[in-house]
Amino acid sequence: MKKKNKKQPEKDHLLEDDVVRLHKSKGNGVLRRQIWVDIHGEVTRYSLAYINYHLYAGDNGRVLGYDNAHNYHHRHYMGMIEPVTFNNFLEIETRFQQEFEALHENVKKKR
């Protein structure tokens, strides 16, 4: 009797890995967006980060970030980490964008 080969479940795959470098005149830093999805297109992992060593040298320069590493959804802000409620990825992405824009405006005003 032949053994049936069990089909291995397909792994999540990296859908997006975007890096935007901000020019010094735009406040410096890097915006990084990584999104993994399952075979159904559902977001399974994500990492959104604003990195700027001129504003914060700790946490590998991550000034602001959201991710779901370590089995929970959380927010990074200048070295502090706090859990966040996750309803859907779009909500997290929108929150990150709004916080980044407010932070970026404050940095530009201080110049």
C-alpha positions as CSV (number, residue, x, y, z in Angstrom):
1,M,0.0,0.0,0.0
2,K,1.4,3.4,-1.0
3,K,1.6,6.2,1.5
4,K,-0.4,9.2,0.4
5,N,1.6,12.4,0.3
6,K,0.0,14.9,2.6
7,K,0.0,18.3,0.9
8,Q,2.0,20.7,3.0
9,P,0.0,23.8,3.9
10,E,1.1,26.8,1.9
11,K,3.1,29.2,3.9
12,D,2.4,32.9,4.2
13,H,4.2,35.0,1.7
14,L,5.6,38.5,1.7
15,L,3.2,40.6,-0.3
16,E,4.9,44.0,0.2
17,D,8.2,45.1,1.4
18,D,8.4,48.9,0.7
19,V,11.1,51.3,1.8
20,V,10.7,55.0,1.4
21,R,13.7,57.1,2.3
22,L,12.8,60.6,3.3
23,H,15.1,63.4,2.1
24,K,16.7,65.6,4.8
25,S,14.5,68.5,3.7
26,K,11.5,66.3,4.4
27,G,12.6,65.4,7.9
28,N,15.0,62.5,7.3
29,G,14.4,58.9,8.1
30,V,12.9,55.8,6.5
31,L,9.3,54.5,6.3
32,R,9.2,50.7,6.1
33,R,6.1,48.6,5.3
34,Q,6.1,44.8,5.3
35,I,3.0,42.8,4.8
36,W,2.6,39.0,4.7
37,V,-0.6,37.3,3.6
38,D,-2.0,33.7,3.6
39,I,-3.3,31.8,0.6
40,H,-6.6,33.6,1.0
41,G,-5.0,37.1,0.9
42,E,-5.6,37.8,4.6
43,V,-2.9,39.7,6.4
44,T,-1.2,37.4,8.8
45,R,1.9,39.4,9.7
46,Y,2.8,43.1,9.4
47,S,5.4,45.6,10.3
48,L,5.0,49.3,9.8
49,A,7.9,51.5,11.0
50,Y,9.2,55.1,10.9
51,I,13.0,54.9,11.5
52,N,15.0,58.0,12.2
53,Y,18.2,57.9,14.1
54,H,18.2,61.7,14.3
55,L,15.1,61.6,16.5
56,Y,15.7,58.4,18.4
57,A,18.7,56.2,18.5
58,G,17.3,53.4,20.6
59,D,15.2,50.5,19.3
60,N,17.3,50.4,16.1
61,G,16.1,54.0,15.3
62,R,12.4,53.1,15.3
63,V,10.6,56.2,16.3
64,L,7.1,54.8,15.6
65,G,6.0,51.3,14.6
66,Y,3.2,48.8,14.7
67,D,3.6,45.0,14.3
68,N,2.3,41.7,15.4
69,A,5.6,39.9,16.1
70,H,5.9,37.9,19.3
71,N,2.2,36.7,19.0
72,Y,0.5,40.0,19.8
73,H,-0.3,43.3,18.2
74,H,1.6,46.2,19.6
75,R,2.8,49.8,19.0
76,H,6.4,51.1,19.4
77,Y,7.1,54.7,20.2
78,M,10.6,55.8,21.0
79,G,11.4,52.6,22.9
80,M,8.1,52.2,24.7
81,I,6.0,49.2,23.6
82,E,2.3,48.9,24.3
83,P,-0.4,46.4,23.2
84,V,-3.0,47.6,20.7
85,T,-6.5,46.4,19.9
86,F,-6.5,44.8,16.5
87,N,-9.8,44.8,14.5
88,N,-8.3,44.8,11.0
89,F,-5.1,45.7,9.3
90,L,-6.5,48.7,7.5
91,E,-7.4,50.3,10.9
92,I,-3.8,49.7,12.1
93,E,-2.3,51.1,8.9
94,T,-4.5,54.2,9.0
95,R,-3.6,54.8,12.7
96,F,0.1,54.5,11.8
97,Q,-0.2,56.9,8.9
98,Q,-2.0,59.5,11.0
99,E,0.5,59.3,13.8
100,F,3.4,59.5,11.4
101,E,2.0,62.6,9.7
102,A,1.4,64.3,13.1
103,L,4.9,63.4,14.3
104,H,6.4,64.5,11.0
105,E,4.6,67.9,11.2
106,N,5.9,68.5,14.7
107,V,9.5,67.7,13.5
108,K,9.1,70.2,10.6
109,K,7.8,72.9,12.9
110,K,10.8,72.6,15.2
111,R,13.2,73.4,12.4
